Structures are given as C-alpha cells and as structure tokens.
Amino acid sequence: MTLGKHLIGAPPWRSLPQGVVVYGEKDPSDGVTYYWEEWEVLGYENLDFWVEYDHYTKAVTLYRPAESEETLDPTRMRKGQVVTVTLSGKKYRTTVAEVGVGTIASLDGSFTYDLSIGQRVAYAELRTKDMVLSLEKFDDRIIDLYHGTVLDTAGQKAHFGKRVAPLQTRVNPLVAVVVLVAMGIGLFSACGDRDRNRDDCTPRTVEQQYDASGDPVTTDQTCSRRSVYGGGGGGLGK
C-alpha cells in the first residue's frame, strides 16, 4: 500500500489509503513488544475502512464500521468473556478473544481521528465461529466498533487489485544443500548474520533462474530494509 495511491479491486471496490498508524504492545509473559499496523482507507460507500496487518501472525484484516445496540467498552472486558452483540437487529453470542492496550509507535499521513505518538488505545477482539469484531477506545468519548474480514491472497486481490501482504519467500531445499556443500562450513557465520536481519527484509521482486532442463537453480531477492518490530517483519507499505 502507498499513501495517496488508489487501490482498485473488483467492482465496486476502490479505496484510497490516507494514513497508517503502527501500534505496539508489550507482552508481560515474554517481555516482547508485538506490533501491528492499521491503514485508514477511504473507500466503497464513502465509509471509513481500516486494513490491519499483524507483524506476528502476518494476517491481513479488513475492518468496516459497525453499530451495536449494546454499550460496549473494551476496558471492562476480559479474555474468555461471553458478550452478546446486536448488529442490524440480529443478536450474536461472541467470545472475547483478546483484550489489551496498544501504544501508538508511529504515524504517517492523515486521519479522521486526532492521534498522537505515545497515545494509548484500549481494544478488544470479539469472535464467533465465522465473525470477528474489533472494539477500540481512543478516549472516554470515542469507542468504535468494526466488523472484520480476514483476507487471504485472493481476498486481497479482490479488494485491492493486488496482494498487499509481504511475500513469504521459500528456498528450494535441494538448492540449499548444494550451496552449503559448495561453500563449506564458513557459510554458517554469514548465514547467522543474514538470519538476524531476515525479519526486517521485505521482498520486492523475486527472480527465478532455470537451467537447460527447466529446473530452478537460484532465486535472487531484492529487499527493502526497515526497522525491526518485535512481532515480525515488514508491513503493507514498507
């Protein structure tokens, strides 16, 4: 994704990313700070959509605004709690899958909200067997509810005209063995350095070369480097 550049998917999907915010949250169980990013996009029906990319799970979720008849507050929820949510007159029995407080680590672009670095946002994720809801509390006045749809590669292409999640490259195991044998044990130190930096490398292009028989022999990867977030590698627009 690129701020200010339209994404054109299958009709009627057309959206415009206008801002991206990166949240961080420290997990007390392992001391690691996990990050996720949310892109505010103006899109279909002129609604305020958000696209979330989780740096740890690598999941891409499209969130659209929703309204519930109940007054919901993520700060009053606990993991595992059963919460009834009524959407468009239909009641859903949801379970709180996650609760926490994210801290804004970075901002870029413009937003329909007044956001600032260091701002804390309480959240809760409510799930049924086939639905996910995200509840966010920015302050005592603003509590938003969103209905989420997890997008696989096909879903991303349908909504945005392309895959927006970073590619997860795979190395041919046979090629890896041949290279290791050819270069010897000295390669391991270099591999160690590369592995430490692997998570902050987002592939831009992958060029596959073939031998005379048509079998793949090498893969060349062009990468864009970014700072490492605790939960994983690159993001949608990096």
C-alpha positions in Angstrom: 0.0 0.0 0.0 1.1 3.6 -0.7 -0.5 6.6 0.9 -2.4 8.7 -1.6 -2.4 6.0 -4.3 -5.8 4.4 -5.2 -6.2 0.6 -4.9 -8.7 -0.7 -7.5 -10.1 -4.2 -6.9 -13.1 -6.0 -8.4 -16.1 -3.7 -8.7 -17.2 -1.9 -6.6 -14.0 -1.9 -4.6 -11.9 1.2 -4.9 -10.0 2.6 -1.9 -7.5 5.3 -1.1 -5.0 4.8 1.8 -4.8 8.1 3.6 -3.0 7.3 6.9 -1.1 4.5 8.6 -0.6 4.0 12.4 1.7 1.4 14.0 0.8 0.1 17.4 3.0 -1.7 19.9 2.1 -3.7 23.0 4.5 -5.5 25.4 3.5 -9.0 26.3 4.2 -9.4 30.1 4.6 -13.2 29.6 7.7 -13.0 27.4 8.8 -9.3 27.7 8.5 -8.9 23.9 6.8 -5.9 22.3 4.5 -7.0 19.5 3.5 -4.6 16.7 0.6 -4.3 14.2 -0.2 -1.6 11.7 -3.6 -0.1 10.7 -4.2 1.7 7.5 -7.1 4.1 7.3 -8.6 3.9 3.8 -11.4 5.9 2.2 -13.4 3.5 0.1 -16.6 1.9 -1.1 -19.8 3.7 0.0 -17.6 6.5 1.3 -17.2 4.6 4.6 -14.2 4.7 6.9 -12.4 1.4 6.4 -9.3 0.1 8.2 -6.8 -2.5 7.0 -4.8 -4.2 9.7 -1.6 -6.1 9.2 -0.3 -8.1 12.2 3.5 -8.3 12.1 3.4 -11.6 14.1 0.6 -13.6 12.6 1.0 -12.0 9.1 -2.8 -11.8 8.9 -4.5 -9.0 6.8 -7.9 -8.0 8.1 -10.3 -5.5 6.5 -12.5 -3.7 9.1 -15.6 -1.8 8.2 -17.7 0.4 10.7 -20.4 -1.4 12.6 -23.0 -0.3 15.2 -24.3 -2.3 18.1 -27.4 -1.8 20.2 -25.4 -2.5 23.4 -23.0 -0.1 25.0 -19.6 -1.8 24.7 -16.4 -0.9 26.5 -13.1 -2.8 25.9 -11.7 -1.7 29.3 -14.5 -3.6 31.0 -13.9 -6.9 29.2 -11.7 -9.9 30.0 -10.4 -12.6 27.8 -12.8 -15.6 27.5 -15.9 -13.5 28.5 -19.1 -14.1 26.5 -20.6 -10.9 25.2 -23.9 -10.5 23.3 -23.7 -8.1 20.4 -26.7 -7.0 18.4 -26.0 -5.9 14.8 -28.8 -4.7 12.5 -31.3 -6.3 14.8 -29.6 -9.7 14.9 -28.0 -11.0 18.2 -24.6 -12.6 18.2 -23.0 -14.5 21.0 -19.4 -13.5 20.9 -16.3 -14.5 22.9 -13.6 -12.0 23.9 -10.5 -13.5 22.2 -8.1 -10.6 23.1 -8.0 -7.5 25.2 -5.2 -5.1 25.8 -3.9 -1.6 25.3 -1.8 -0.6 22.3 0.6 2.4 22.2 1.0 4.3 19.0 4.6 3.9 17.9 4.5 5.8 14.6 2.1 7.8 12.4 2.1 8.8 8.7 -0.5 10.5 6.6 -3.8 12.0 7.8 -6.6 10.5 9.9 -10.2 11.2 10.8 -9.1 10.9 14.4 -6.9 13.1 16.5 -4.0 10.7 17.0 -0.5 11.3 18.5 2.7 9.3 19.2 2.6 7.6 22.5 -1.2 7.6 22.7 -2.7 4.5 24.3 -5.7 2.8 22.8 -7.7 0.1 24.6 -9.0 -2.7 22.4 -10.9 -5.9 22.5 -11.4 -8.6 19.8 -14.7 -10.4 19.9 -15.2 -13.6 17.8 -17.8 -16.0 16.8 -17.2 -19.1 14.6 -17.3 -17.1 11.4 -17.1 -13.4 12.5 -14.6 -11.1 14.1 -15.3 -7.7 15.7 -12.8 -5.1 16.9 -13.7 -2.7 19.6 -11.3 0.3 20.1 -11.5 3.0 22.8 -9.4 6.1 21.9 -10.6 8.2 24.9 -13.6 8.5 27.2 -15.6 9.9 24.3 -14.7 7.7 21.3 -15.4 4.0 21.3 -15.6 2.4 17.8 -16.8 -1.0 16.7 -15.6 -2.6 13.5 -16.7 -5.8 11.7 -13.6 -7.6 10.4 -13.0 -9.9 7.4 -9.6 -11.7 7.3 -8.3 -11.6 3.7 -6.3 -14.3 2.1 -4.3 -13.6 -1.1 -7.5 -14.0 -3.2 -9.4 -11.7 -0.9 -6.7 -9.0 -1.0 -6.6 -9.1 -4.8 -10.4 -8.8 -5.0 -10.5 -5.8 -2.7 -7.3 -4.0 -3.6 -6.4 -5.4 -7.0 -3.2 -7.0 -5.7 -1.6 -8.8 -2.8 -0.8 -6.2 -0.1 0.9 -8.5 2.5 4.6 -9.1 2.2 5.6 -12.2 0.3 6.9 -15.1 2.4 9.8 -16.4 0.3 10.8 -20.1 0.3 14.1 -21.6 -0.6 14.4 -24.8 -2.7 15.8 -27.3 -0.2 17.9 -29.1 -2.9 19.5 -25.8 -3.9 20.2 -25.0 -0.3 22.1 -28.3 0.2 24.2 -27.9 -2.9 25.1 -24.3 -1.9 26.1 -25.4 1.6 28.3 -28.2 0.3 30.0 -25.9 -2.3 30.7 -23.1 0.1 31.7 -25.1 3.1 31.2 -24.5 6.8 32.4 -20.9 6.6 29.0 -20.1 5.2 27.3 -20.6 8.6 28.7 -17.4 10.1 27.4 -15.5 7.2 24.0 -17.2 7.4 23.9 -16.3 11.1 24.2 -12.6 10.2 21.6 -12.9 7.5 19.2 -14.7 9.7 19.4 -12.0 12.3 18.4 -9.5 9.7 15.9 -11.6 7.8 12.8 -10.3 9.6 13.5 -6.7 8.5 13.7 -7.5 4.8 10.5 -7.3 2.8 10.9 -8.9 -0.7 10.0 -6.6 -3.6 10.8 -8.9 -6.5 11.9 -12.5 -6.8 13.7 -13.6 -10.0 13.8 -17.4 -10.6 16.6 -18.6 -12.9 16.5 -22.1 -14.6 19.0 -24.5 -16.0 18.8 -26.1 -19.5 16.3 -28.7 -18.3 14.0 -26.2 -16.9 14.7 -26.9 -13.2 15.1 -23.9 -10.8 18.7 -23.3 -9.7 18.8 -19.9 -8.0 16.5 -17.3 -6.5 17.6 -13.6 -6.4 15.7 -11.4 -4.0 15.6 -7.6 -4.0 14.7 -6.3 -0.5 13.6 -3.2 1.2 15.1 -2.7 4.7 13.1 -1.4 7.6 13.5 -1.2 11.3 12.6 -4.4 13.1 9.3 -4.5 15.1 9.2 -7.0 17.9 6.4 -9.2 16.3 8.0 -9.7 12.9 9.0 -8.3 9.6 7.9 -5.7 7.1 4.5 -4.2 6.7 2.0 -3.4 4.0 3.6 -0.3 2.8 7.2 -0.9 3.6 
